[in-house]
């Protein structure tokens, strides 16, 4: 399939074409692997039933089931912005920002919620500062949600992606990002496959790659 690709670039060398065709074969296999992984994910058996977690938005108290709205699938992103933090995590902020513009498209298929431990007013203030206009922010009520899901351990706060499924009055965990330092390849920070962060995907296309000592900042 890669060899049948008719693309040729002006001035390319035979060496470049051989290497590019070999890379294209790997890209095709990666695409197929991503599709296979997605099929395995969709085939997961029913996950654990969620507790009756509570949240707060600008209008009042909500349950986890309330966050689904009109959908039966909900994606939550818990970002590192606890009340003890003066500013949110820069990496979390970069990822949340990448969700804001496509949020109306995403929400044609599922509900999307950004959850933090800070008061929702603080989260919304950051949203206004960053120019985000399409995301829904929620504050955890109590510590059950972050503690049960391993997002706060020994006072250390982490981030997490979770997908939930609603069946009638029952909410179940469908899939959650797993792994950490124990599952990271040598020389790499832990990250999902495929990586949902556009920032890293763009850098992966460049000669320099992601690098090993750079992270986004809140200001430049």
Secondary structure, 3 states (H helix, E strand, C coil): CCCCCCCCCCCCCHHHHHHHHHHHHHHHHHHHHHHHHHHHHHCCCCCCECCCCEEEECCEEEECHHHHCCCCEEEEEECCCCCCCCCCCHHHHHHHHHHHCCHHHHCCCCEEEEEECCCHHHHHHHHHHHCCCCCCEEEECCCHHHHHCCCEECCEECCEEEEEEEECCEEEEEEECCCCHHHCCCCCCCCCCCCCCHHHHHHHCCCCCCCCCCCCCCCC
